[in-house]
């Protein structure tokens, strides 16, 4: 029994690491697509592709065990797909991408607070120490070299809102997983609701991108990457990790996202890693290890 629990824990950590490695590099594809598409067009395209892929993989749309569960599916789609990405993208129009990254990296704290209220999970002092260490590192790594910060309160509030709704999403997914829903069909249904909610701003904004932009090979490749890998595959692996590790422990891996983004930009875009960035990277990873280490001690005890 203990060996099975350890195997599940290892599987959950590996899935979380894989997910963050992919999510940390999606900025490259998004940056390419933003030359021809609006953020909303990219969101709808990637989640439509993800929904279709999961619909095929799950052999159709699953039925809810109870009608009351539909509200949880809808809330998961609203928070994890629609609100999170809309808030994050709109925040980018008010404050820098670096600052948005720092604020959104606070999602583990909101996840822990929501889990403490709804799931009665206890929070240790070590979790908060890990959070402070990681956020210090994320701030150093992300904001190094930024000459000035535009602290527009609208952008800050939207970034905080994005971090909060992701915490809500993670807790909802854990509850749905505990009800016995399988990961792929569950994620597909969540995507379906997310797309429905995205159609509201889409009807207002419209689709200004010409047909030629959608048939460009480079754009197709990046949309497939975002839709099939970053969305369909990684939401499944993330949700599965939440099932196995719990929302608090899984969300701690979000600390690594800005670090992965910075390292991948250095490799792909040949951007320079400064000593401050290296220090920030080390602190962010140390904060992640601190949070995970205490959880393991608690489980062993």
N, C-alpha and C positions, 0 to 999 in steps of 0.2 A: 504493500500500500504506500509506504514511504517512498519506495523507488519510483512508483508510478507518479506520485506527486512531484518528485524531483524532475522527472522527465517532462511533465507538463510545464513546470516552471522554466526549464531550459528551452522548451519549444516556444513558450511565450516571450522570453527574452530575445531569442533569435528572430522571431517574427517582428517584434518591436524595432529591433536594430535594422532589419531589412527595410521596414516601412520608412523609418526616418532617413535612411540612406537615399531612398528614392525621392521622398518629399523634399529633402534638402537640396536636391539638384533640379527640381522642377522650374526654378526661376529662369534657367537658361531657355527652356522651351517657351515659357510664358513671355519672356523678353522678346524672343523672335516673333511670336504671334501678335504681340501688341503693336507691331509696326503696321499690321493690316486689319486687326480686329479690335473691338472694344472688349473690356474685361468681362462684360455680361455675355457677349457672344462666345468667348472662350469657355466660360463656365457652363453655358447651356450645351455647347458642343461636346465638352469632355464628359459631362455627366450623362448626356444622351447616349454617347458611345458606351460608357460604363454600364448604364442601365440595360442596353441591348445585349452586351456581352454576358452580364450576370443573368439576364432572362434566359439566354440560351444555356448557360452553364447550369442554372438551377432548374432547367426543364419546365419553364413556365413560372407564373406568379403564384406564390404560395398563398394559402388562406390563413387568416388569423384564427387562433384557437378560440378566442372569445371576441365579440364585437368591441368590448371595452379596450382591447389591446390596440385597436386601430388608432386611438388617440396617442398612444406611445409611439407607434410607427410614424405618425404625422409629426409629432413633436421632435422626434429624432431627425427626420428629413428637414424640418424647419430650422433646427439649431445647427446640426452638423454639416448641412449642405448649403441651404439658402442664406441664413443669417450670417454664419461664420464667414463665408467667402465674400458676401456683399459688404459686410462691415470692414473686412480686411482690405478689400480693393478700394472702397470709398475712403478709408483712412489714408491710403497712399496718395490721395489727391490733396490732402491737407498737411501731412507731415512726411518726413523722409522714410524711405524703405527700411533704412537701418533702425530708426526709432520704432517703426511698426514691428519689426522683427523682435526687438527687445521687449516690447509690451506684450505681444502675443506669446512670447516664451514664458510668460507668467501663468499660462494656462494650467500647469500642474497644481498651483496653489488654489485656483478656483475649483479645479476638479476635486481636490482634497476637501475643501470646505463644503462643496455640494454633497460629496460622499459621506461626510461626517453628519450632515443633516438628514439626508434621505436613506443612507445605508447604515447609519450608526457606526461608521468606521472610526477608530481612534487614531488621532494624529499625535505623533511623537515629537519631542524636541529636536531629534535628529533630522526629521523631515524638514523642519523649518530652517535648521542650520544648513542643510543641503540646498534648500531653496535660495537662501541668501548668498551662499557661495556660488551657486550656478548663475544666478541673476547678475552678480558682480562680474563674473567672467563673460557672460553674454553681452553685457553693456560695454565692457572693455573691448571685446573682440569686434562687436558690431559698430561701435561708434568711434573706433580709432581712426584718426585721419579725417574725421568729419569736422570741418571748420566751424560751422554754426548749425544750430538745431532750431527748426521752426516749430515751436511748441504751441501749435494751434490746438486749443482745448477740444475742438470738434474731432480732430484726428486722434487725440489721446483717448477720448471717451469711446470712440468707435473701436480703437484697438483693444481697450479694456473689455468692451462689450463682446468682441470676437473671442477673446480668451475665456470670458465667462460662459458664453454659449457652447464653446467646445467642451468645457467642463461638464455642463449639463448633458450634452450629447453622450459623453463617455459613460456617465452614470446610467443614462437611459439604456444604452447598449448593454451594460452589465445586467440590468434588470431583465431585459428581453432575453438575454442569453440564459439566465437562470430559469426562465420559463420553458426552456427546451427548444427554442428556435435554432435551426441550423444557420451557420454563418453566411453562406452564399445567398440563399433565398431571403434571409433577413436584410442583408445589405442591399439586395435588389429592390425590396419593398421600400426601404428608406430612400434610395435614389429616386424611386418613382414619385414619392411625396415631395422630395427636394425639387425635382423638375417641375412639378405642378406649381409649387410656390414661386419658382423662378420665372414662370410664364407671366406673372403679374407685372414685374418691372420690364420684362421683354416686350409686352404689349404697349407699354408706355414709351420705351426707348426706340423700339424697332430694330431692324437688322440692316445697318448702313453698308456693311461690307459687300462688295460686288461678287458675283458668281466666280469670277476669275481667281479671286483670293482663296476660295474654298477648294479649287482644283489645283493649286500650286503644290507640286510634290513636297517641297520643304515644309509647307504648312500642314499638309496631310500627315507627314511623318511625325511632326510635333504634336498634332492633335491626337494621333493614335497613341503616342507615348503618354500623354496626359490622360486620355480617356481609358485606355486599356490597362496600362501599368500603374500610373499614379492614382487613378480613381478606382477602377474596378478591382484590380488586384490588391492595391495597398489598403483600401478601406476594408477589404475582407481580412487581410493579415492583421490590420490594426484591431478590428473588432474581435478577431480570434484571440489576439494577445490580451485584450481587455477581459475576455471570458476566463482566460487561464491565470492571469496575474492580478486582475482587479483594476479598476480605473485609476487609482492613485499611483500604483507602482508603474503601470504602463505609461501614464502621462508624464512621468519623470523623464522619459526619453525625449520629450519635446525640447529639453535643454540642449540637446545635441544638434537640433535643426540649424540654428544660425552658424554653428561651428562647421557643419557639413557644407553649408552654403558658401562660407568663406573659403574653405579648403578647395571646394570644387571650382570656385571662381578663379582661384590661383592656378589650378591645373588647366581648366578649359579656356579661361579668358586671360591667363598669364598676369593676373593681378598680384601685387607684391604683398607678402605676409610680413608685417612689421613685428618687432619684439613684443609690443603691447598686445597685438593680436594673438601671438603665441601664448602669452601669459593668460589672456582671457580664455583661450581655448582650454588651457590646462585647468583653470578654475571651474569652467563650465562642466568639464568632464569629472572633476573632483566632486562637484556638487551632486552630479548624477550618481556617482559611486556611493557618496554618503547616504543619499536617500535610499538606494537599493540595499545597501549594507544593513541599515537598521531594520528594514522590512524582513531581511533574511534571519536576523537575530531573533526578531519577534516570532517568526514562524517556527524557528527551532526550539524556542523556549516554550 
